[in-house]
């Protein structure tokens, strides 16, 4: 039974609400209080916008961190990723028609008429296209789709490398699921729906890793060889004396679609040299045997990116084994090796012809401060945005101080792995 905003506010303040906040956001000092205040403000805003008679649900979808498997998913590779304690949350109320109004904090309100579920050219590249695409795909699958009134807030900042776009996509799918389908869509299928909307309606040729990590939750190894094979893992970095810290260097991903698309298209171009669509269908020894021909036909950068792909797949396998065996030194070694491969072979640490290279600066600082006692790598799509760092807790304060001096007071996020993916909070 749906509850009023006032009912939900009381629930959030209760012992049950505090327990729920810890489940989703961890118990770092002050975190529960921050989240409770955040939810209260969201519900108050929803009530102000849509009235006291609206009966909302609270739905959340997390951002994600990628530990290994940089740009392998779109060629059916392997990744190790995790949902994190930063998320996009919405208070949503059902409607009896096919109209959607979504007020997302800091953005122009989004309005979508679901009477038309075909792609709209003028919408391409906007959040409205994602909503329409998800609704279309869910309806094709036999799910009920109707309108809703929603109010959203997010601390997965756009361009942060924590995949705010995937969190939004997965959130929209979870909203339709929670309001009208009993939250019964499989998390893996939910991720595919989100990817479909981004590929077909939004117009971005993304892989599936971001959506999968946000949808499934926890620390997950994903093999995209055929149907995605998801292997949940358990690992608590903080219990081993380490913090996961993402440093936002200030660059944005917003104008980098062409750079991202080139990685996928160049890997595919190498695969086409062997009559295949993706690199996963080409054995690495085939590439080595035919390297001169591939270089002529696909070019140097495509060849280097293909080499990264194969080595990265092997690293993911090795990292999963290191996690299972609790070999923290091996985990650190693999993370550093993966990051160097992204820099040297994948070449996604700075944008083409750009004199601004903040990721390079952040990685160089991390290497200087951490040496062999921690790990550091480009995070997510690359070219701009964030680095991921595994920092000994004894050095956390020093690390944060220097990074904030360089990139700003709000540049660093100390993360924890969130055990749940997209979820109905209350």
C-alpha positions in Angstrom: 0.0 0.0 0.0 1.4 3.4 -1.0 1.9 5.9 1.8 1.6 9.7 2.0 4.6 11.9 2.1 3.9 12.5 5.8 3.8 8.7 6.4 7.1 8.3 4.6 8.7 11.1 6.6 7.8 9.4 9.8 9.1 6.1 8.6 12.4 7.6 7.6 12.9 9.0 11.1 12.1 5.6 12.7 14.5 2.8 13.7 13.4 1.0 10.6 14.3 4.0 8.4 17.7 4.3 10.0 18.4 0.7 9.4 17.4 1.1 5.8 19.7 4.1 5.4 22.7 2.1 6.7 21.9 -0.8 4.3 22.0 1.5 1.3 24.6 4.1 2.3 26.8 2.6 5.0 27.7 3.7 8.5 30.4 6.2 7.9 30.2 9.0 10.5 27.3 11.4 9.7 26.1 9.5 6.6 22.8 8.3 8.0 21.9 11.8 9.2 22.8 13.3 5.8 20.7 10.8 3.9 17.7 11.2 6.2 17.8 15.0 5.7 18.2 14.4 1.9 15.1 12.2 1.8 13.0 14.5 3.9 13.8 17.4 1.6 12.9 15.3 -1.4 9.5 14.3 0.0 8.8 17.9 1.0 9.6 19.1 -2.5 7.4 16.4 -4.0 4.5 17.4 -1.8 5.0 21.1 -2.7 5.0 20.3 -6.4 2.3 17.6 -6.6 0.1 18.1 -3.5 -0.6 16.2 -0.3 -3.0 13.8 -2.0 -0.3 12.2 -4.1 0.8 8.9 -2.7 4.5 8.4 -3.5 7.0 5.6 -3.6 10.7 6.1 -3.0 12.9 4.4 -5.6 16.7 4.5 -5.8 19.4 3.5 -8.3 23.1 3.6 -7.5 26.1 4.9 -9.3 28.8 2.4 -10.0 32.6 2.1 -9.8 34.6 0.0 -12.2 37.5 -1.8 -10.7 38.7 -3.6 -13.9 37.5 -4.2 -17.4 37.9 -0.7 -18.8 36.0 -0.5 -22.1 35.6 -4.2 -22.6 31.9 -4.7 -22.2 30.9 -3.4 -25.6 33.0 -6.1 -27.2 31.5 -8.9 -25.0 34.4 -8.8 -22.6 34.8 -9.2 -18.8 34.4 -6.6 -16.1 34.6 -6.3 -12.3 32.3 -3.5 -11.1 30.4 -2.5 -8.0 27.4 -0.4 -7.1 28.3 2.4 -4.7 26.7 4.5 -2.0 26.0 7.4 -4.3 22.6 7.3 -6.0 19.7 8.9 -7.8 16.5 8.8 -5.7 13.0 9.7 -6.8 9.7 10.1 -5.1 7.1 9.1 -7.6 3.3 9.0 -7.7 1.2 7.1 -10.2 -1.1 8.7 -12.7 -4.2 7.4 -14.5 -3.0 8.7 -17.9 0.2 8.4 -20.0 1.7 11.8 -19.0 5.0 12.0 -17.2 6.3 15.0 -15.3 9.7 14.6 -13.6 11.4 17.4 -11.6 15.0 16.6 -11.2 16.9 18.9 -8.8 19.0 21.4 -10.7 17.4 20.7 -14.2 14.5 21.8 -16.3 11.4 19.7 -15.6 11.0 16.8 -18.0 7.6 16.1 -19.6 6.9 13.1 -21.8 3.7 12.0 -23.5 3.7 8.2 -23.7 0.9 8.1 -26.2 3.9 8.1 -28.7 6.5 5.5 -28.0 8.5 5.9 -31.2 11.9 7.6 -31.2 11.6 11.4 -31.5 14.5 12.9 -33.4 14.3 16.2 -31.6 14.6 14.4 -28.3 17.8 12.5 -29.1 20.5 13.1 -26.5 18.0 14.3 -23.8 16.6 12.6 -20.7 13.2 12.6 -22.3 14.5 10.2 -24.9 15.6 7.8 -22.2 12.2 7.8 -20.6 10.4 7.2 -23.9 12.8 4.5 -24.9 12.5 2.6 -21.6 8.7 2.8 -21.7 8.7 1.5 -25.3 10.9 -1.4 -24.5 9.0 -2.4 -21.4 5.7 -2.3 -23.2 7.2 -4.5 -25.9 8.1 -7.0 -23.2 4.5 -7.0 -21.9 5.0 -4.8 -18.9 2.5 -2.2 -17.9 3.5 1.4 -18.6 1.7 4.5 -17.5 2.5 8.0 -16.5 3.8 9.3 -13.2 4.7 12.5 -11.3 8.2 12.4 -9.9 10.7 14.4 -8.0 14.4 13.3 -8.1 17.7 14.2 -6.6 21.1 12.8 -7.3 24.6 12.9 -5.8 26.0 10.9 -8.7 27.3 14.0 -10.4 27.1 14.3 -14.2 30.5 13.7 -15.7 31.9 12.2 -12.5 32.7 8.8 -14.0 30.3 7.1 -11.5 27.8 6.8 -14.3 25.0 9.2 -13.5 23.4 8.4 -16.9 23.2 4.7 -16.1 21.8 5.4 -12.6 19.1 7.6 -14.2 18.2 5.0 -16.9 18.0 2.2 -14.4 16.0 4.4 -12.0 13.4 5.1 -14.7 13.0 1.4 -15.4 12.7 0.7 -11.7 10.0 3.4 -11.4 7.8 1.8 -14.0 8.5 -1.6 -12.4 7.7 -0.4 -8.9 4.6 1.6 -9.7 2.9 -0.8 -12.2 4.6 -4.2 -12.3 5.3 -5.3 -8.7 9.1 -4.8 -8.9 9.3 -8.1 -10.8 11.6 -7.3 -13.7 14.8 -9.2 -13.5 17.8 -6.9 -12.7 19.8 -8.2 -15.7 16.8 -7.6 -18.0 16.4 -4.1 -16.4 20.0 -3.3 -17.4 19.3 -4.4 -21.0 16.2 -2.2 -21.2 18.3 0.8 -20.0 21.0 0.1 -22.5 18.5 -0.2 -25.3 17.1 3.2 -24.5 20.5 4.8 -24.5 21.6 3.1 -27.8 18.4 3.5 -29.8 16.6 6.5 -28.4 19.3 8.6 -26.8 21.8 7.8 -29.6 24.9 6.8 -27.6 26.7 3.5 -28.5 27.3 2.5 -24.9 28.1 -1.0 -23.6 26.1 -2.7 -20.8 28.5 -2.6 -17.8 27.3 0.6 -16.2 23.6 -0.3 -16.3 24.4 -3.8 -15.1 26.4 -2.7 -12.1 23.7 -0.2 -11.1 20.8 -2.6 -11.6 22.3 -5.7 -10.0 24.2 -4.1 -7.0 27.0 -5.3 -4.9 30.5 -6.3 -6.2 29.9 -8.2 -9.4 32.0 -9.9 -12.0 30.2 -9.8 -15.3 31.1 -11.9 -18.4 29.4 -10.5 -21.5 30.5 -13.3 -23.9 27.0 -14.4 -24.7 24.1 -13.7 -22.2 25.7 -11.7 -19.4 26.9 -14.1 -16.7 26.9 -12.3 -13.3 29.0 -13.6 -10.4 28.3 -11.8 -7.1 31.4 -11.4 -4.9 31.9 -10.4 -1.3 34.8 -8.1 -0.3 35.1 -5.3 2.3 38.0 -3.1 1.5 37.6 -1.1 4.7 38.0 -4.3 6.7 41.4 -4.7 5.1 42.4 -1.2 6.0 41.7 0.6 2.7 39.3 3.2 1.4 37.9 3.5 -2.2 38.3 7.1 -3.2 37.1 8.7 -6.4 38.7 12.0 -7.4 36.7 14.2 -9.7 39.3 16.2 -11.6 36.6 18.6 -12.9 36.4 17.5 -16.6 33.0 16.6 -18.0 32.0 13.7 -20.2 29.2 15.6 -21.8 31.0 16.4 -25.1 32.9 13.2 -25.5 30.4 10.9 -27.3 32.7 10.8 -30.3 35.7 9.8 -28.3 33.8 7.0 -26.6 32.3 5.8 -29.9 35.8 5.6 -31.5 37.0 3.1 -28.9 34.1 0.7 -29.7 34.2 1.3 -33.5 38.0 0.7 -33.6 37.8 -2.5 -31.6 35.0 -3.6 -33.9 37.2 -2.7 -36.9 39.9 -5.1 -35.7 37.3 -7.8 -35.3 36.0 -7.1 -38.8 39.5 -8.0 -40.1 38.7 -11.5 -39.0 35.1 -11.5 -40.2 33.7 -11.1 -36.7 31.5 -8.4 -35.1 33.3 -8.3 -31.7 36.8 -9.0 -30.4 35.5 -11.7 -28.1 34.9 -13.9 -31.1 38.5 -13.5 -32.2 41.2 -15.5 -30.4 44.1 -13.3 -29.2 46.6 -15.6 -30.9 44.9 -14.9 -34.2 45.6 -11.2 -33.7 49.3 -11.8 -32.9 49.6 -14.0 -36.1 48.0 -11.4 -38.3 49.2 -8.2 -36.6 50.9 -6.6 -39.7 47.7 -7.1 -41.7 45.5 -5.7 -38.9 47.8 -2.7 -38.5 47.4 -1.9 -42.2 43.7 -2.4 -42.3 42.6 -1.0 -39.0 45.4 1.4 -38.0 47.8 1.6 -35.1 45.4 3.0 -32.4 42.8 0.3 -33.2 45.5 -2.4 -32.9 46.7 -1.0 -29.5 43.1 -0.8 -28.2 42.5 -4.4 -29.2 45.7 -5.5 -27.3 44.3 -3.6 -24.3 41.1 -5.5 -24.6 42.6 -9.0 -24.5 45.0 -8.2 -21.7 42.2 -6.5 -19.7 40.0 -9.6 -20.0 42.8 -11.7 -18.5 43.3 -9.1 -15.7 39.6 -9.3 -14.8 39.9 -13.0 -14.4 43.1 -12.7 -12.3 41.5 -9.9 -10.2 38.4 -12.0 -9.4 40.7 -14.8 -8.2 42.6 -12.4 -6.1 39.4 -11.1 -4.5 38.3 -14.6 -3.8 41.6 -15.5 -2.2 41.8 -12.2 -0.3 45.1 -11.2 -1.8 45.2 -7.5 -1.3 48.7 -6.9 -2.7 47.7 -8.8 -5.8 44.5 -6.7 -6.1 46.6 -3.5 -5.9 49.0 -4.7 -8.5 46.3 -5.7 -11.0 44.5 -2.3 -10.5 47.7 -0.4 -11.3 48.5 -2.6 -14.3 44.9 -2.1 -15.6 45.2 1.7 -15.3 48.5 1.8 -17.1 47.1 -0.2 -19.9 44.2 2.2 -20.2 46.7 5.1 -20.4 49.2 3.5 -22.8 47.1 1.3 -25.1 43.4 2.2 -24.7 44.4 5.9 -24.7 41.4 7.3 -22.7 43.2 9.3 -20.1 42.9 12.6 -22.0 40.9 13.9 -25.0 42.6 14.2 -28.4 44.5 17.4 -29.0 43.5 18.8 -25.6 46.1 20.7 -23.6 44.1 20.0 -20.4 45.0 16.7 -18.9 43.6 16.7 -15.3 43.3 12.9 -15.1 47.1 12.6 -15.9 47.8 15.1 -13.1 45.6 13.2 -10.6 47.2 9.8 -11.5 50.7 11.2 -11.2 49.9 12.7 -7.8 48.4 9.3 -6.6 51.5 7.4 -7.8 53.8 9.8 -6.0 51.8 9.7 -2.7 50.9 6.0 -2.7 53.8 4.2 -4.4 53.2 0.5 -3.9 51.0 0.8 -0.8 47.9 1.6 -2.7 46.4 1.6 -6.2 45.2 4.2 -8.7 43.7 4.1 -12.2 41.5 6.0 -14.6 37.8 5.5 -13.7 35.0 4.7 -16.0 34.8 6.0 -19.5 37.9 8.2 -19.2 39.0 11.2 -21.3 37.8 13.4 -18.5 36.2 13.0 -15.1 37.6 10.8 -12.3 40.2 8.5 -11.0 39.7 5.6 -8.7 42.1 5.1 -5.8 42.6 2.4 -3.2 44.1 4.3 -0.3 45.4 2.9 3.0 43.2 4.4 5.7 46.3 5.6 7.5 47.0 7.8 4.5 43.4 8.8 3.7 43.5 12.3 5.4 46.8 13.2 3.6 45.6 11.9 0.3 42.3 13.8 0.5 44.0 17.0 1.6 46.4 17.1 -1.4 43.7 16.1 -4.0 41.3 18.7 -2.7 44.0 21.4 -2.8 44.5 20.6 -6.5 40.9 19.8 -7.7 38.6 21.5 -5.2 37.0 21.0 -1.8 34.2 18.8 -3.2 36.4 16.8 -5.6 36.7 13.6 -3.5 34.2 10.8 -2.7 35.0 8.1 -0.2 32.9 5.2 -1.4 31.5 2.0 -0.1 30.1 -0.9 -2.0 26.3 -0.8 -1.9 24.8 -4.3 -1.6 21.6 -3.5 -3.5 21.1 -2.3 -7.0 18.0 -0.4 -8.1 15.5 -0.8 -5.3 12.3 0.2 -3.8 13.4 2.1 -0.7 10.0 2.4 0.9 
